[in-house]
């Protein structure tokens, strides 16, 4: 997160503002589409079904 200059609060705001999602190429993962500072971002997540939550793998802006 530090490399891309955002923190957990920023990530939570991006997730709250998600506009869509689709299946990732890697099985069991999804890409959440969102925006931050007027730029499109993707957040890669992996559901943890037993815990009814998900693990954030990475997040990055699209160029």
C-alpha positions in Angstrom: 0.0 0.0 0.0 2.8 2.4 0.8 4.2 1.9 -2.8 1.0 3.2 -4.2 0.5 5.9 -1.6 -2.8 4.8 0.0 -3.7 3.4 3.4 -6.4 1.1 4.9 -8.9 4.0 5.2 -8.4 4.8 1.5 -8.9 1.2 0.6 -12.1 1.0 2.6 -13.4 4.1 0.8 -12.5 2.6 -2.6 -14.3 -0.6 -1.7 -17.3 1.4 -0.5 -17.4 3.3 -3.9 -17.0 0.1 -6.0 -18.7 0.3 -9.4 -18.5 -3.4 -10.3 -16.5 -6.6 -10.2 -15.5 -9.5 -12.4 -13.7 -12.8 -12.1 -9.9 -12.7 -12.1 -7.7 -14.9 -14.3 -6.5 -16.6 -11.2 -9.1 -19.1 -9.9 -10.9 -18.1 -6.8 -10.1 -14.4 -7.0 -12.2 -11.4 -8.2 -11.3 -7.9 -9.4 -13.3 -5.0 -7.9 -13.5 -1.9 -10.0 -13.4 1.4 -8.3 -12.1 5.0 -8.4 -9.7 7.1 -6.3 -8.7 10.7 -7.0 -10.6 10.5 -10.4 -8.5 7.6 -11.5 -9.8 4.0 -12.2 -8.4 1.4 -9.8 -8.7 -2.4 -9.5 -8.6 -4.3 -6.2 -7.9 -8.0 -6.3 -9.7 -9.9 -3.6 -10.0 -13.6 -2.5 -13.1 -14.6 -0.7 -12.7 -16.4 2.6 -16.1 -18.2 2.7 -15.7 -19.8 6.1 -15.1 -16.4 7.6 -17.7 -14.5 5.4 -15.1 -11.9 4.4 -12.4 -11.5 1.8 -8.6 -11.0 1.7 -7.3 -8.0 -0.3 -4.4 -9.3 -2.4 -3.4 -6.0 -4.1 -4.8 -2.8 -5.4 -3.5 -0.7 -8.3 -4.4 2.2 -10.5 -5.1 1.6 -14.2 -3.0 3.7 -16.5 
